Amino acid sequence: MRLRSILVAALLLAPTAALAAPGIVTVSTGMRAGPGSGFPLVDRIPGGARVNIHGCLRGNAWCDVSFSDDRGWVSSQYLEYLYRNHYVYLPDYVDVIDVPVVPFVLTSYWSSYYEGRPWYRRHAYWNNYWTSHQSLATRMTIDPGAARIGRAATRDAAAALARDGVRGKGTAAIAGRDAMTSRHDAAIAKRDTAITRRDAAITKRDAAITKRDAAIAKRDAAITTKRDAAISKRDAAIAADRTRAGRSERIAHERTNVQTRNTRDAQARMMHEQAASRAAVRAQPTPRAHEAPRVSAAPAARPATPHVAQPNVSHGAPMNARAQMPAPRAAAPAAPHGGGTQHINAAPRGGGGPAGGPGGGHEKH
């Protein structure tokens, strides 16, 4: 099976080796294990190094080259091809020089050149990668730096061919490539101008946005300041109202306390006066039994009147006669201590009292 793969690879590579042409690398680039920038790096080729170009894929985007003892793939945008003893830029001259078209079979190619490489053990993975990225290998991109160097070599080759008297298809192709290059450069310049205008518009828009943001920030600051001032004023008014309400409540409370205290003071004063009057009554001296004043039935200075017998008008019982006697007078006030005991002056027994008295000459009818 392995011998068969080697034979297939030899058959595929034999025409390619026979048609190999010298080339130059314009700028430093990498040699890949397949036609794509995603393949493993085989070697690094410096700018200006000479290589052998064995052919390119259909579309001329990637070419199979050999450098030193390595074999791999390089993008055509970094290559110059030998044409009539002069090097020309390969992407611009590919239709003139008829570069051979070669296929890429990963299994046979890797078996021939990368069997000892670390990534060879994963050739199944890379084979699937090539299957999914095969369409990208036919797309040609141009590196401006590499193209500038390659086209300078093309102009030098054209000048040399003109000096040698070589006319025809090559010169026309060079002129067409130059015209295409000029158009391409003009398109790039136009695109750059459009990008510059777009950047200017973006800058202007950003300046407008910045100005708008500044205005919004200023407005927000004014709104915040005004709102804070209103809130501070409202808080001050609320604090003043609370202070007035607290003062009014304190005054009302003090008035209530004063009224309650006045009522209590009046009650306490009344109770104190009552207690003082009771204490004064208790404090008066009580007269003793032997010093009790004698109440006189008649005034002391009353002159004695002669006894006049009066007829008893009523013929009732003696009780009626006693009822007709005058009532005794009120007792005189007691004399002060030290003047002797005042005796109560009673009516003289046996004739001093008025007629009809219990001891007088009371006739019985």
Secondary structure, 3 states (H helix, E strand, C coil): CHHHHHHHHHHHHHHHHHCCEEEEECCCEEEECCCCCCCCEEEEECCCCEEEEEEECCCCCEEEEEECCEEEEEEHHHEEEEECCEEEEHHHHHHHHCCCECCCCHHHHHHHHCCCCHHHHHHHHHHHHHHHHHHHHHCCCCCHHHHHHHHHHHHHHHHHHHHCCCCCHHHHHHHHHHHHHHHHHHHHHHHHHHHHHHHHHHHHHHHHHHHHHHHHHHHHHHHHHHHHHHHHHHHHHHHHHHHHHHHHHHHHHHHHHHHHHHHHHHHHHHHHHHHHHHHHHHHCCCCCCCCCCCCCCCCCCCCCCCCCCCCCCCCCCHHHHHHCCCCCCCCCCCCCCCCCCCCCCCCCCCCCCCCCCCCCCCCCC
